[in-house]
Amino acid sequence: MKKTISLSTPLYPAPCIVIGVYDPEGVPGGMFVAWGGVCCSEPPCISVGIRKSRYSFEGITAHGAFTVNIPSEEHAAQADYFGIYSGRDENKFIATGLTPRRGEAVNAPMIEEFPLSMECRVVHSHDLGSHVLFVGEVVRTWALEESLNDSGYPDPLKVRPLVFAPQYGAYYGLGDVVGHAFKDGRSLREREV
Ligand SMILES: Cc1cc2nc3c(=O)[nH]c(=O)nc-3n(C[C@H](O)[C@H](O)[C@H](O)COP(=O)(O)O)c2cc1C
């Protein structure tokens, strides 16, 4: 039987994103974001929900830009670090040993070691309450060569992204393939009734 539970947003899985921003003085930093996702295909856009208290909020606002960086499973601790400590107090790139790489299309740093990075230009912002939703148009996409398949597209088994279970505090890997998009649904039409 299905029952109501405490009001929450258990939308599984949440992505594990580390956004990269320059602070108002140009120091590279960023933060972990789970409240994010693709919100448009043409133009390609990603939205991130950022609390106004975050130091990264000041950088996004100052430069109108951020990068979206996708950590691999082996980067779990470094990504988590970006979600615990503040760029107000320290340079998180120095603390984690990760390398900031200046974006070519926007004024925001990418994380060189993470397999995927997207340079985003802020095109909308909406104050929703606790968080401001920034919509970033993706203007350049980067990938480590070793994470690509033969067609030049990121291979999830090579990227090995982290996924996050909100309210549960756990990072997971991708897990097994359990279905195929735009295909499995067709079998319901094809079955005999
Ligand atoms: C798993 C995880 C998910 C998080 N998701 C978000 C988020 O979506 N939005 C947000 O404002 N803060 C989020 N945070 C908290 C920030 O990443 C954290 O407060 C960070 O230290 C802010 O850094 P800054 O002050 O340098 O910007 C998350 C933290 C963790 C560990």
The ligand as an ORCA input file, in Angstrom:
! r2SCAN-3c Opt
* xyz 0 1
  C      25.978     16.052     -1.661
  C      25.867     17.568     -1.574
  C      24.966     18.230     -2.371
  C      24.845     19.620     -2.303
  N      23.968     20.261     -3.135
  C      23.840     21.609     -3.045
  C      22.953     22.296     -3.913
  O      22.359     21.720     -4.825
  N      22.792     23.636     -3.725
  C      23.453     24.328     -2.735
  O      23.257     25.556     -2.598
  N      24.332     23.700     -1.920
  C      24.550     22.374     -2.071
  N      25.455     21.730     -1.274
  C      26.227     22.493     -0.267
  C      27.417     23.285     -0.870
  O      28.119     22.512     -1.818
  C      28.351     23.697      0.296
  O      27.665     24.537      1.187
  C      29.653     24.310     -0.150
  O      30.571     24.279      0.923
  C      29.509     25.744     -0.645
  O      30.775     26.218     -1.006
  P      31.089     27.766     -1.252
  O      30.712     28.508      0.010
  O      32.564     27.808     -1.549
  O      30.256     28.190     -2.428
  C      25.636     20.354     -1.383
  C      26.584     19.675     -0.586
  C      26.714     18.287     -0.704
  C      27.751     17.567      0.127
*
